[in-house]
Amino acid sequence: MSSKKLGRPPSDNPKIELIRVRADQAILNMLDACAEKLDTTRSDIIRKGIKKMYDDLQK
């Protein structure tokens, strides 16, 4: 038998930090609509939003 590990390979950029955010239903609806339209996750939408805000502030 092989001593190879099964499962997903380790990430180059692991996302180990957890952020909890309070949001009302309207914000969650907008977040879910964006995630569905872009075929991605809530977390990815939030990451993209943070990057966009950061880039805008650097200008």
PDB file of N, H, CA, C and O in Angstrom:
ATOM      1  N   MET A   1       0.820  -1.194   0.000  1.00  0.00           N
ATOM      2  CA  MET A   1       0.000   0.000   0.000  1.00  0.00           C
ATOM      3  C   MET A   1       0.862   1.255   0.000  1.00  0.00           C
ATOM      4  O   MET A   1       1.973   1.257   0.530  1.00  0.00           O
ATOM      5  N   SER A   2       0.348   2.305  -0.590  1.00  0.00           N
ATOM      6  H   SER A   2      -0.554   2.303  -1.021  1.00  0.00           H
ATOM      7  CA  SER A   2       1.055   3.573  -0.664  1.00  0.00           C
ATOM      8  C   SER A   2       0.876   4.355   0.641  1.00  0.00           C
ATOM      9  O   SER A   2      -0.164   4.250   1.291  1.00  0.00           O
ATOM     10  N   SER A   3       1.879   5.130   1.016  1.00  0.00           N
ATOM     11  H   SER A   3       2.724   5.215   0.488  1.00  0.00           H
ATOM     12  CA  SER A   3       1.780   5.940   2.229  1.00  0.00           C
ATOM     13  C   SER A   3       1.263   7.344   1.904  1.00  0.00           C
ATOM     14  O   SER A   3       1.339   8.248   2.735  1.00  0.00           O
ATOM     15  N   LYS A   4       0.741   7.515   0.696  1.00  0.00           N
ATOM     16  H   LYS A   4       0.679   6.780   0.020  1.00  0.00           H
ATOM     17  CA  LYS A   4       0.192   8.795   0.264  1.00  0.00           C
ATOM     18  C   LYS A   4      -1.056   9.153   1.063  1.00  0.00           C
ATOM     19  O   LYS A   4      -1.888   8.291   1.347  1.00  0.00           O
ATOM     20  N   LYS A   5      -1.181  10.419   1.422  1.00  0.00           N
ATOM     21  H   LYS A   5      -0.505  11.119   1.192  1.00  0.00           H
ATOM     22  CA  LYS A   5      -2.363  10.860   2.143  1.00  0.00           C
ATOM     23  C   LYS A   5      -3.497  11.101   1.157  1.00  0.00           C
ATOM     24  O   LYS A   5      -3.273  11.552   0.034  1.00  0.00           O
ATOM     25  N   LEU A   6      -4.690  10.801   1.581  1.00  0.00           N
ATOM     26  H   LEU A   6      -4.872  10.434   2.493  1.00  0.00           H
ATOM     27  CA  LEU A   6      -5.867  11.048   0.759  1.00  0.00           C
ATOM     28  C   LEU A   6      -6.468  12.395   1.132  1.00  0.00           C
ATOM     29  O   LEU A   6      -6.226  12.916   2.220  1.00  0.00           O
ATOM     30  N   GLY A   7      -7.247  12.949   0.226  1.00  0.00           N
ATOM     31  H   GLY A   7      -7.444  12.526  -0.659  1.00  0.00           H
ATOM     32  CA  GLY A   7      -7.947  14.188   0.526  1.00  0.00           C
ATOM     33  C   GLY A   7      -7.434  15.344  -0.295  1.00  0.00           C
ATOM     34  O   GLY A   7      -6.636  15.179  -1.217  1.00  0.00           O
ATOM     35  N   ARG A   8      -7.903  16.493   0.056  1.00  0.00           N
ATOM     36  H   ARG A   8      -8.552  16.627   0.806  1.00  0.00           H
ATOM     37  CA  ARG A   8      -7.570  17.720  -0.653  1.00  0.00           C
ATOM     38  C   ARG A   8      -6.135  18.136  -0.352  1.00  0.00           C
ATOM     39  O   ARG A   8      -5.705  18.065   0.799  1.00  0.00           O
ATOM     40  N   PRO A   9      -5.383  18.570  -1.371  1.00  0.00           N
ATOM     41  CA  PRO A   9      -4.014  19.032  -1.114  1.00  0.00           C
ATOM     42  C   PRO A   9      -4.013  20.334  -0.317  1.00  0.00           C
ATOM     43  O   PRO A   9      -4.971  21.104  -0.388  1.00  0.00           O
ATOM     44  N   PRO A  10      -2.947  20.585   0.438  1.00  0.00           N
ATOM     45  CA  PRO A  10      -2.889  21.817   1.237  1.00  0.00           C
ATOM     46  C   PRO A  10      -2.893  23.054   0.339  1.00  0.00           C
ATOM     47  O   PRO A  10      -2.342  23.044  -0.762  1.00  0.00           O
ATOM     48  N   SER A  11      -3.520  24.106   0.829  1.00  0.00           N
ATOM     49  H   SER A  11      -3.968  24.114   1.723  1.00  0.00           H
ATOM     50  CA  SER A  11      -3.628  25.357   0.087  1.00  0.00           C
ATOM     51  C   SER A  11      -2.360  26.185   0.235  1.00  0.00           C
ATOM     52  O   SER A  11      -1.678  26.116   1.258  1.00  0.00           O
ATOM     53  N   ASP A  12      -2.046  26.976  -0.802  1.00  0.00           N
ATOM     54  H   ASP A  12      -2.600  27.032  -1.633  1.00  0.00           H
ATOM     55  CA  ASP A  12      -0.924  27.907  -0.729  1.00  0.00           C
ATOM     56  C   ASP A  12      -1.268  29.093   0.170  1.00  0.00           C
ATOM     57  O   ASP A  12      -0.383  29.718   0.754  1.00  0.00           O
ATOM     58  N   ASN A  13      -2.559  29.395   0.273  1.00  0.00           N
ATOM     59  H   ASN A  13      -3.278  28.887  -0.201  1.00  0.00           H
ATOM     60  CA  ASN A  13      -3.015  30.530   1.068  1.00  0.00           C
ATOM     61  C   ASN A  13      -4.216  30.081   1.916  1.00  0.00           C
ATOM     62  O   ASN A  13      -5.358  30.396   1.583  1.00  0.00           O
ATOM     63  N   PRO A  14      -3.965  29.353   3.000  1.00  0.00           N
ATOM     64  CA  PRO A  14      -5.092  28.850   3.792  1.00  0.00           C
ATOM     65  C   PRO A  14      -5.864  29.985   4.463  1.00  0.00           C
ATOM     66  O   PRO A  14      -5.280  30.958   4.939  1.00  0.00           O
ATOM     67  N   LYS A  15      -7.152  29.842   4.489  1.00  0.00           N
ATOM     68  H   LYS A  15      -7.627  29.052   4.103  1.00  0.00           H
ATOM     69  CA  LYS A  15      -8.016  30.851   5.105  1.00  0.00           C
ATOM     70  C   LYS A  15      -8.433  30.330   6.472  1.00  0.00           C
ATOM     71  O   LYS A  15      -9.439  29.636   6.611  1.00  0.00           O
ATOM     72  N   ILE A  16      -7.639  30.680   7.478  1.00  0.00           N
ATOM     73  H   ILE A  16      -6.821  31.244   7.366  1.00  0.00           H
ATOM     74  CA  ILE A  16      -7.847  30.135   8.812  1.00  0.00           C
ATOM     75  C   ILE A  16      -8.538  31.115   9.754  1.00  0.00           C
ATOM     76  O   ILE A  16      -9.046  30.716  10.802  1.00  0.00           O
ATOM     77  N   GLU A  17      -8.559  32.379   9.390  1.00  0.00           N
ATOM     78  H   GLU A  17      -8.147  32.703   8.539  1.00  0.00           H
ATOM     79  CA  GLU A  17      -9.181  33.390  10.247  1.00  0.00           C
ATOM     80  C   GLU A  17     -10.681  33.438   9.983  1.00  0.00           C
ATOM     81  O   GLU A  17     -11.118  33.359   8.835  1.00  0.00           O
ATOM     82  N   LEU A  18     -11.467  33.566  11.046  1.00  0.00           N
ATOM     83  H   LEU A  18     -11.113  33.630  11.979  1.00  0.00           H
ATOM     84  CA  LEU A  18     -12.916  33.608  10.954  1.00  0.00           C
ATOM     85  C   LEU A  18     -13.399  34.966  11.434  1.00  0.00           C
ATOM     86  O   LEU A  18     -12.997  35.437  12.497  1.00  0.00           O
ATOM     87  N   ILE A  19     -14.263  35.589  10.646  1.00  0.00           N
ATOM     88  H   ILE A  19     -14.590  35.206   9.782  1.00  0.00           H
ATOM     89  CA  ILE A  19     -14.834  36.891  10.997  1.00  0.00           C
ATOM     90  C   ILE A  19     -16.342  36.727  11.070  1.00  0.00           C
ATOM     91  O   ILE A  19     -16.956  36.209  10.137  1.00  0.00           O
ATOM     92  N   ARG A  20     -16.932  37.153  12.147  1.00  0.00           N
ATOM     93  H   ARG A  20     -16.433  37.574  12.905  1.00  0.00           H
ATOM     94  CA  ARG A  20     -18.390  37.122  12.274  1.00  0.00           C
ATOM     95  C   ARG A  20     -18.915  38.529  12.056  1.00  0.00           C
ATOM     96  O   ARG A  20     -18.377  39.494  12.599  1.00  0.00           O
ATOM     97  N   VAL A  21     -19.958  38.637  11.265  1.00  0.00           N
ATOM     98  H   VAL A  21     -20.395  37.853  10.824  1.00  0.00           H
ATOM     99  CA  VAL A  21     -20.531  39.942  10.928  1.00  0.00           C
ATOM    100  C   VAL A  21     -22.035  39.902  11.143  1.00  0.00           C
ATOM    101  O   VAL A  21     -22.697  38.931  10.777  1.00  0.00           O
ATOM    102  N   ARG A  22     -22.562  40.942  11.729  1.00  0.00           N
ATOM    103  H   ARG A  22     -22.024  41.731  12.026  1.00  0.00           H
ATOM    104  CA  ARG A  22     -24.008  41.050  11.872  1.00  0.00           C
ATOM    105  C   ARG A  22     -24.556  41.722  10.620  1.00  0.00           C
ATOM    106  O   ARG A  22     -24.006  42.718  10.151  1.00  0.00           O
ATOM    107  N   ALA A  23     -25.631  41.179  10.085  1.00  0.00           N
ATOM    108  H   ALA A  23     -26.079  40.370  10.465  1.00  0.00           H
ATOM    109  CA  ALA A  23     -26.250  41.740   8.888  1.00  0.00           C
ATOM    110  C   ALA A  23     -27.758  41.585   8.983  1.00  0.00           C
ATOM    111  O   ALA A  23     -28.259  40.606   9.536  1.00  0.00           O
ATOM    112  N   ASP A  24     -28.480  42.562   8.438  1.00  0.00           N
ATOM    113  H   ASP A  24     -28.074  43.357   7.988  1.00  0.00           H
ATOM    114  CA  ASP A  24     -29.934  42.424   8.413  1.00  0.00           C
ATOM    115  C   ASP A  24     -30.350  41.598   7.192  1.00  0.00           C
ATOM    116  O   ASP A  24     -29.518  41.255   6.352  1.00  0.00           O
ATOM    117  N   GLN A  25     -31.613  41.292   7.107  1.00  0.00           N
ATOM    118  H   GLN A  25     -32.289  41.571   7.790  1.00  0.00           H
ATOM    119  CA  GLN A  25     -32.106  40.419   6.055  1.00  0.00           C
ATOM    120  C   GLN A  25     -31.896  41.019   4.667  1.00  0.00           C
ATOM    121  O   GLN A  25     -31.630  40.285   3.715  1.00  0.00           O
ATOM    122  N   ALA A  26     -32.011  42.333   4.538  1.00  0.00           N
ATOM    123  H   ALA A  26     -32.227  42.929   5.312  1.00  0.00           H
ATOM    124  CA  ALA A  26     -31.825  42.980   3.231  1.00  0.00           C
ATOM    125  C   ALA A  26     -30.394  42.783   2.728  1.00  0.00           C
ATOM    126  O   ALA A  26     -30.186  42.503   1.547  1.00  0.00           O
ATOM    127  N   ILE A  27     -29.414  42.926   3.612  1.00  0.00           N
ATOM    128  H   ILE A  27     -29.583  43.153   4.571  1.00  0.00           H
ATOM    129  CA  ILE A  27     -28.011  42.728   3.230  1.00  0.00           C
ATOM    130  C   ILE A  27     -27.767  41.269   2.844  1.00  0.00           C
ATOM    131  O   ILE A  27     -27.082  40.993   1.859  1.00  0.00           O
ATOM    132  N   LEU A  28     -28.324  40.339   3.613  1.00  0.00           N
ATOM    133  H   LEU A  28     -28.880  40.563   4.413  1.00  0.00           H
ATOM    134  CA  LEU A  28     -28.167  38.925   3.282  1.00  0.00           C
ATOM    135  C   LEU A  28     -28.797  38.596   1.932  1.00  0.00           C
ATOM    136  O   LEU A  28     -28.246  37.810   1.162  1.00  0.00           O
ATOM    137  N   ASN A  29     -29.945  39.195   1.647  1.00  0.00           N
ATOM    138  H   ASN A  29     -30.392  39.834   2.273  1.00  0.00           H
ATOM    139  CA  ASN A  29     -30.591  38.971   0.349  1.00  0.00           C
ATOM    140  C   ASN A  29     -29.712  39.483  -0.788  1.00  0.00           C
ATOM    141  O   ASN A  29     -29.586  38.826  -1.822  1.00  0.00           O
ATOM    142  N   MET A  30     -29.103  40.660  -0.597  1.00  0.00           N
ATOM    143  H   MET A  30     -29.206  41.193   0.242  1.00  0.00           H
ATOM    144  CA  MET A  30     -28.208  41.212  -1.620  1.00  0.00           C
ATOM    145  C   MET A  30     -26.978  40.327  -1.790  1.00  0.00           C
ATOM    146  O   MET A  30     -26.543  40.068  -2.912  1.00  0.00           O
ATOM    147  N   LEU A  31     -26.424  39.868  -0.680  1.00  0.00           N
ATOM    148  H   LEU A  31     -26.777  40.079   0.232  1.00  0.00           H
ATOM    149  CA  LEU A  31     -25.243  39.003  -0.715  1.00  0.00           C
ATOM    150  C   LEU A  31     -25.556  37.698  -1.445  1.00  0.00           C
ATOM    151  O   LEU A  31     -24.778  37.252  -2.289  1.00  0.00           O
ATOM    152  N   ASP A  32     -26.678  37.101  -1.124  1.00  0.00           N
ATOM    153  H   ASP A  32     -27.310  37.464  -0.439  1.00  0.00           H
ATOM    154  CA  ASP A  32     -27.071  35.851  -1.782  1.00  0.00           C
ATOM    155  C   ASP A  32     -27.349  36.059  -3.270  1.00  0.00           C
ATOM    156  O   ASP A  32     -27.025  35.196  -4.086  1.00  0.00           O
ATOM    157  N   ALA A  33     -27.947  37.198  -3.629  1.00  0.00           N
ATOM    158  H   ALA A  33     -28.211  37.899  -2.967  1.00  0.00           H
ATOM    159  CA  ALA A  33     -28.219  37.491  -5.038  1.00  0.00           C
ATOM    160  C   ALA A  33     -26.907  37.636  -5.808  1.00  0.00           C
ATOM    161  O   ALA A  33     -26.783  37.133  -6.925  1.00  0.00           O
ATOM    162  N   CYS A  34     -25.930  38.320  -5.217  1.00  0.00           N
ATOM    163  H   CYS A  34     -26.031  38.729  -4.310  1.00  0.00           H
ATOM    164  CA  CYS A  34     -24.619  38.468  -5.854  1.00  0.00           C
ATOM    165  C   CYS A  34     -23.933  37.114  -6.011  1.00  0.00           C
ATOM    166  O   CYS A  34     -23.379  36.809  -7.068  1.00  0.00           O
ATOM    167  N   ALA A  35     -23.974  36.315  -4.966  1.00  0.00           N
ATOM    168  H   ALA A  35     -24.424  36.563  -4.108  1.00  0.00           H
ATOM    169  CA  ALA A  35     -23.324  35.006  -5.000  1.00  0.00           C
ATOM    170  C   ALA A  35     -23.961  34.116  -6.065  1.00  0.00           C
ATOM    171  O   ALA A  35     -23.258  33.403  -6.780  1.00  0.00           O
ATOM    172  N   GLU A  36     -25.276  34.154  -6.172  1.00  0.00           N
ATOM    173  H   GLU A  36     -25.848  34.734  -5.591  1.00  0.00           H
ATOM    174  CA  GLU A  36     -25.970  33.332  -7.167  1.00  0.00           C
ATOM    175  C   GLU A  36     -25.659  33.817  -8.585  1.00  0.00           C
ATOM    176  O   GLU A  36     -25.389  33.013  -9.477  1.00  0.00           O
ATOM    177  N   LYS A  37     -25.700  35.130  -8.782  1.00  0.00           N
ATOM    178  H   LYS A  37     -25.919  35.782  -8.057  1.00  0.00           H
ATOM    179  CA  LYS A  37     -25.457  35.699 -10.112  1.00  0.00           C
ATOM    180  C   LYS A  37     -24.028  35.413 -10.582  1.00  0.00           C
ATOM    181  O   LYS A  37     -23.804  35.139 -11.761  1.00  0.00           O
ATOM    182  N   LEU A  38     -23.067  35.475  -9.662  1.00  0.00           N
ATOM    183  H   LEU A  38     -23.249  35.697  -8.705  1.00  0.00           H
ATOM    184  CA  LEU A  38     -21.666  35.243 -10.003  1.00  0.00           C
ATOM    185  C   LEU A  38     -21.248  33.785  -9.821  1.00  0.00           C
ATOM    186  O   LEU A  38     -20.096  33.432 -10.072  1.00  0.00           O
ATOM    187  N   ASP A  39     -22.172  32.948  -9.391  1.00  0.00           N
ATOM    188  H   ASP A  39     -23.108  33.235  -9.188  1.00  0.00           H
ATOM    189  CA  ASP A  39     -21.926  31.516  -9.175  1.00  0.00           C
ATOM    190  C   ASP A  39     -20.707  31.292  -8.277  1.00  0.00           C
ATOM    191  O   ASP A  39     -19.764  30.589  -8.641  1.00  0.00           O
ATOM    192  N   THR A  40     -20.756  31.909  -7.100  1.00  0.00           N
ATOM    193  H   THR A  40     -21.523  32.480  -6.805  1.00  0.00           H
ATOM    194  CA  THR A  40     -19.668  31.797  -6.138  1.00  0.00           C
ATOM    195  C   THR A  40     -20.255  31.768  -4.732  1.00  0.00           C
ATOM    196  O   THR A  40     -21.468  31.633  -4.572  1.00  0.00           O
ATOM    197  N   THR A  41     -19.421  31.892  -3.728  1.00  0.00           N
ATOM    198  H   THR A  41     -18.436  32.002  -3.858  1.00  0.00           H
ATOM    199  CA  THR A  41     -19.874  31.801  -2.335  1.00  0.00           C
ATOM    200  C   THR A  41     -20.028  33.179  -1.705  1.00  0.00           C
ATOM    201  O   THR A  41     -19.524  34.176  -2.221  1.00  0.00           O
ATOM    202  N   ARG A  42     -20.727  33.213  -0.589  1.00  0.00           N
ATOM    203  H   ARG A  42     -21.136  32.403  -0.169  1.00  0.00           H
ATOM    204  CA  ARG A  42     -20.860  34.452   0.184  1.00  0.00           C
ATOM    205  C   ARG A  42     -19.475  34.961   0.580  1.00  0.00           C
ATOM    206  O   ARG A  42     -19.186  36.152   0.469  1.00  0.00           O
ATOM    207  N   SER A  43     -18.630  34.052   1.040  1.00  0.00           N
ATOM    208  H   SER A  43     -18.864  33.084   1.130  1.00  0.00           H
ATOM    209  CA  SER A  43     -17.288  34.443   1.486  1.00  0.00           C
ATOM    210  C   SER A  43     -16.493  35.086   0.365  1.00  0.00           C
ATOM    211  O   SER A  43     -15.790  36.072   0.585  1.00  0.00           O
ATOM    212  N   ASP A  44     -16.599  34.532  -0.837  1.00  0.00           N
ATOM    213  H   ASP A  44     -17.170  33.730  -1.015  1.00  0.00           H
ATOM    214  CA  ASP A  44     -15.860  35.084  -1.968  1.00  0.00           C
ATOM    215  C   ASP A  44     -16.367  36.482  -2.317  1.00  0.00           C
ATOM    216  O   ASP A  44     -15.569  37.361  -2.643  1.00  0.00           O
ATOM    217  N   ILE A  45     -17.666  36.697  -2.254  1.00  0.00           N
ATOM    218  H   ILE A  45     -18.314  35.983  -1.989  1.00  0.00           H
ATOM    219  CA  ILE A  45     -18.233  38.018  -2.519  1.00  0.00           C
ATOM    220  C   ILE A  45     -17.705  39.023  -1.492  1.00  0.00           C
ATOM    221  O   ILE A  45     -17.328  40.138  -1.851  1.00  0.00           O
ATOM    222  N   ILE A  46     -17.678  38.634  -0.230  1.00  0.00           N
ATOM    223  H   ILE A  46     -17.985  37.728   0.063  1.00  0.00           H
ATOM    224  CA  ILE A  46     -17.184  39.530   0.828  1.00  0.00           C
ATOM    225  C   ILE A  46     -15.704  39.833   0.619  1.00  0.00           C
ATOM    226  O   ILE A  46     -15.287  40.983   0.759  1.00  0.00           O
ATOM    227  N   ARG A  47     -14.897  38.813   0.282  1.00  0.00           N
ATOM    228  H   ARG A  47     -15.236  37.879   0.168  1.00  0.00           H
ATOM    229  CA  ARG A  47     -13.463  39.046   0.020  1.00  0.00           C
ATOM    230  C   ARG A  47     -13.275  40.027  -1.135  1.00  0.00           C
ATOM    231  O   ARG A  47     -12.462  40.947  -1.046  1.00  0.00           O
ATOM    232  N   LYS A  48     -14.028  39.829  -2.217  1.00  0.00           N
ATOM    233  H   LYS A  48     -14.688  39.081  -2.289  1.00  0.00           H
ATOM    234  CA  LYS A  48     -13.932  40.730  -3.372  1.00  0.00           C
ATOM    235  C   LYS A  48     -14.335  42.146  -3.003  1.00  0.00           C
ATOM    236  O   LYS A  48     -13.724  43.110  -3.462  1.00  0.00           O
ATOM    237  N   GLY A  49     -15.371  42.273  -2.168  1.00  0.00           N
ATOM    238  H   GLY A  49     -15.868  41.489  -1.795  1.00  0.00           H
ATOM    239  CA  GLY A  49     -15.813  43.600  -1.725  1.00  0.00           C
ATOM    240  C   GLY A  49     -14.749  44.305  -0.903  1.00  0.00           C
ATOM    241  O   GLY A  49     -14.525  45.504  -1.070  1.00  0.00           O
ATOM    242  N   ILE A  50     -14.098  43.576  -0.025  1.00  0.00           N
ATOM    243  H   ILE A  50     -14.279  42.602   0.111  1.00  0.00           H
ATOM    244  CA  ILE A  50     -13.035  44.159   0.796  1.00  0.00           C
ATOM    245  C   ILE A  50     -11.867  44.585  -0.085  1.00  0.00           C
ATOM    246  O   ILE A  50     -11.323  45.676   0.087  1.00  0.00           O
ATOM    247  N   LYS A  51     -11.476  43.723  -1.036  1.00  0.00           N
ATOM    248  H   LYS A  51     -11.918  42.837  -1.176  1.00  0.00           H
ATOM    249  CA  LYS A  51     -10.376  44.076  -1.946  1.00  0.00           C
ATOM    250  C   LYS A  51     -10.717  45.312  -2.769  1.00  0.00           C
ATOM    251  O   LYS A  51      -9.864  46.175  -2.976  1.00  0.00           O
ATOM    252  N   LYS A  52     -11.970  45.402  -3.245  1.00  0.00           N
ATOM    253  H   LYS A  52     -12.663  44.701  -3.077  1.00  0.00           H
ATOM    254  CA  LYS A  52     -12.385  46.557  -4.045  1.00  0.00           C
ATOM    255  C   LYS A  52     -12.333  47.835  -3.213  1.00  0.00           C
ATOM    256  O   LYS A  52     -11.843  48.862  -3.683  1.00  0.00           O
ATOM    257  N   MET A  53     -12.834  47.780  -1.987  1.00  0.00           N
ATOM    258  H   MET A  53     -13.233  46.946  -1.605  1.00  0.00           H
ATOM    259  CA  MET A  53     -12.794  48.950  -1.108  1.00  0.00           C
ATOM    260  C   MET A  53     -11.347  49.360  -0.812  1.00  0.00           C
ATOM    261  O   MET A  53     -11.023  50.548  -0.821  1.00  0.00           O
ATOM    262  N   TYR A  54     -10.488  48.387  -0.553  1.00  0.00           N
ATOM    263  H   TYR A  54     -10.752  47.422  -0.546  1.00  0.00           H
ATOM    264  CA  TYR A  54      -9.086  48.667  -0.267  1.00  0.00           C
ATOM    265  C   TYR A  54      -8.420  49.331  -1.471  1.00  0.00           C
ATOM    266  O   TYR A  54      -7.716  50.330  -1.323  1.00  0.00           O
ATOM    267  N   ASP A  55      -8.647  48.769  -2.673  1.00  0.00           N
ATOM    268  H   ASP A  55      -9.219  47.957  -2.793  1.00  0.00           H
ATOM    269  CA  ASP A  55      -8.075  49.345  -3.882  1.00  0.00           C
ATOM    270  C   ASP A  55      -8.579  50.766  -4.116  1.00  0.00           C
ATOM    271  O   ASP A  55      -7.806  51.641  -4.508  1.00  0.00           O
ATOM    272  N   ASP A  56      -9.861  50.999  -3.881  1.00  0.00           N
ATOM    273  H   ASP A  56     -10.488  50.288  -3.563  1.00  0.00           H
ATOM    274  CA  ASP A  56     -10.426  52.339  -4.058  1.00  0.00           C
ATOM    275  C   ASP A  56      -9.789  53.343  -3.089  1.00  0.00           C
ATOM    276  O   ASP A  56      -9.565  54.498  -3.450  1.00  0.00           O
ATOM    277  N   LEU A  57      -9.503  52.907  -1.885  1.00  0.00           N
ATOM    278  H   LEU A  57      -9.685  51.968  -1.592  1.00  0.00           H
ATOM    279  CA  LEU A  57      -8.891  53.791  -0.890  1.00  0.00           C
ATOM    280  C   LEU A  57      -7.427  54.093  -1.202  1.00  0.00           C
ATOM    281  O   LEU A  57      -6.900  55.120  -0.773  1.00  0.00           O
ATOM    282  N   GLN A  58      -6.769  53.206  -1.946  1.00  0.00           N
ATOM    283  H   GLN A  58      -7.197  52.372  -2.295  1.00  0.00           H
ATOM    284  CA  GLN A  58      -5.365  53.410  -2.293  1.00  0.00           C
ATOM    285  C   GLN A  58      -5.194  54.438  -3.397  1.00  0.00           C
ATOM    286  O   GLN A  58      -4.092  54.946  -3.601  1.00  0.00           O
ATOM    287  N   LYS A  59      -6.267  54.752  -4.113  1.00  0.00           N
ATOM    288  H   LYS A  59      -7.162  54.339  -3.947  1.00  0.00           H
ATOM    289  CA  LYS A  59      -6.191  55.714  -5.239  1.00  0.00           C
ATOM    290  C   LYS A  59      -6.092  57.131  -4.750  1.00  0.00           C
ATOM    291  O   LYS A  59      -6.021  58.059  -5.556  1.00  0.00           O
TER     292      LYS A  59
END
